[in-house]
Amino acid sequence: MIVNNQSSLTGYKRGYTLRGMETMATRVRARRKYLGISQGSLAEMVGCSQPMIAKIEKGAETALIIELARALQTSPEYLRGETDDEGLSVPGAQVSNPLLPADKGNVLVWETRDELPDDPDRVWIDRYDYRFSAGDGTVQWEVREKRALPFDKGFFVKIGSRPQDCKLCIVRGDSMEPYLFNRDMMMVDSAKTNIRDGRVYAVIFEDESLVKQVFKQVGGSLVLHSYNSSKYPDKEIPADKLEYLKIAGEVIYRSGSGPAGGN
């Protein structure tokens, strides 16, 4: 199974041409997942780059057998497929607590999409900024970060939204505290632009992007209400001025760190 089968640490350091690289790739990935370590964290522990760890997990050869075994708290023999015993035989390795049963809420650590197991019910939502386009009077969405976040399809069914209509945005400012704190994340459904009284919307008013609770008034005017009303008074927009208000979409989901979101 191994071309160079020296068992000394010196032999490990030289590297190997492995017929069972697929076995090693599988075991490196499995141990990393078991320990809840991201590819980036493992790279730091081993002393290489995250892309190198990704290549190893896809079957690339490596001379870092000892380092990987120590970081993954197992033996070089186990990683190379010479034994099914995960026991430790590398100086400096430490035993971690075992994972909880699969149905008890373990946390899966990941940095790239490739690190997550396949799931047909998973959809990815991009993060955006939105702005007003003076040219055609529409709301323009611009991708802010390329790292999308995963959501379950069932989530969108429950809230009555389509994944393709939803966008993630970062909250800026404290006008909606304690509902939304600075740097919290919100999901906006860009298809829900018809005002429903008392709902929270991402809007653009007088070329300014805002997140406000919107109330309808007799006569057709609208009130843009801030939860932090002691600092940010309500803005009433008369019916004949509504052309200056653009609805980017309804806020249908939010997440963040609560009061620490502004730190």
C-alpha positions, 0 to 999 in steps of 0.5 A: 500500500505504501512505496516507502514504508519506513516506520521511523519519524525520519521516514515520515518526514521525507514524504510518501507516494501513497497508493491509498491517498484516497484513504488518507484523504478520507481519514484526514477529513473525517478526523478534522470534522470529528474534532470540529476543526476548520481547514484554516485552523488545521493549516495553522496547527500543521504549518501550511496553507488552507488550500494545501489542507483542501488538496490533501483532503482531495487526495494530494500527497504530503510530507506532513504525516506527523504534523497532521497526526499530531493535530488530528490526535491520532497516529500516522499509521491510522491516517495512512490506512495501515490500521483502523485503530485511531489510538494516539502514538504521536508525542504531543497529541491530546485526547478530545471529548467525543462528539454528541450523538448525531441527533443531539445538536453538534456544531459543524465547523466549516469555511468553504462550501466543499467542507459541508456534506451534501444536502439537497435541501440546502440553499445559499443566500448571498450578502448584498448592499442595496442602493437607489439608481437615479437613472431608472428609479429602481433599487440596485442590489450589489454583492458585498461579499462572495461568501454566501450563507446556507439555509434550509429550504424548509425555512423559506417554505415556513416564512412564505418566501422564495430563496431567489428573492432573498438577500442578506444585508448588514445593519448599519447604525442603532436606529432599530435597537433593540430589534436590530443592533449595529452590524447584525445581519438581516434577510430582505425579501425583495419581492415583498414590496407592498406595505403591510402595516407595522412590518419592518422594511429596507427602504430608500428615502431621499437617497438614504438606505434605511431600515424602518418599521412602516405604518400606514396613515389615514389619507395615504401617508406613511410613517417610518418608525425607528425602535430607538425613537428617543434618538430617531424621531418618526418620519412621516411621508405625505401621500404626494411625496411617496414617489421619493420612497423606494421599498427594497423589501421586507425584513424577514429574518435577523441574526446577530450578537444582540447588544454586543453587535455594535462593538 
